[in-house]
């Protein structure tokens, strides 16, 4: 699915609606990502910043917006005050470089800013969707051997995914609205 294309998002949501029916969707993982190396402000262009925001921030927001009725339906279908992936949850795959607190090296302007904005969406939604008992958190997948992470990264895609599954499965109400590493460790905003 191209998260910059509203028709693609709508088509995907309709396919999921047909599959889940009235039960709704209990887990939405936003894993959109685009990265272009920009080490100095002089290297940053309007086009690059717009592309980073379009894919890393705006796209995930539009996916959530379109899938929200399905998440609300899943949340309503579960009784009690359980909050987490077993009820209804949104996990936004972010990056540690999107943390203000963890930024000790600068650089990467467009990517950092876009992932920081995604983290703000996560925090806002965790507050706005709390009355619906929908859990929302950001996840850092670790340093992953992909086109983005490079050959020297620490984790394979499979290892990262398994770590993230473990983290998602163990998040509860008190973890709502926070940012976690692939090891489940809290990352400061």
Buried (B, 14 or more C-beta within 10 A) or exposed (E): BEBBEBEBBEEBBEEBBEEBEEEBBBBBBBEBBBBBEBEEEEEBEEEBBEBBBBBBBBBBBBBBEBBBEBBBBBBBEBEEEBBBBBBBBBBBBBBBBBBEEBBEEEBBBBBBBBBBBBBEBBBEBBEEBBEBBBBBBBBBBBBBBBEBBEEEBEBEEEBBBEBBEEBBEEBEEEBBBBBBBBEBEEBEB
